[in-house]
């Protein structure tokens, strides 16, 4: 028999300021608190986990003197605490990740848009992680546009929660000692005709 119970609660808030003398300039702040409890039984095996997450982000947005050049600067912080119990083995993981990001946008007559950005995060377990990105869009005609995009991303896997089906078998679970974050490079091209 299998029995899985999830309980989740989330609190989310935003507070921002738009400067009346220059509406393109603003400061935005986001706060999110999440708690997630998972209790599961797979025959005689148990997997119980709780995750508590704090996420805070602050963004400053403005334009250069030429208003078709926009930039964003920001700081963020994520604190994740996992308490897991697999059968009778306890596992506690804490991730603390402060970061900063910057983004530049150029618009030309609503025909061409170019966005370049990057972020640097310091993960308490894996060190510095840099993730850049580029996007461009060009309207060839009012009905036809093309887009290109490229960027990088990272994600730290939670091996048990991401693969909960492994508990349905009686196999012994052995983890490698050198688990690294997942890294991805994404790129693409598309065109749209209205």
Secondary structure, DSSP 4 states (H G I P E B T S, - for coil): -EEEEEEEEEEEEEEEEE-TT-TT-EEEEEEEEEEEEEEEEETTEEEEEEEEEEEEEEEEEEE-SSTTEEEEEEEEEEEEEEEEEETTEEEEEEEEEEEEEEEEEEEETTTEEEEEEEEEEEETTTEEEEEEEEEEEEEEETTEEEEEEEEEEEE---HHHHTGGGGGS-PPP---S----EEEEEEEEEEEE-
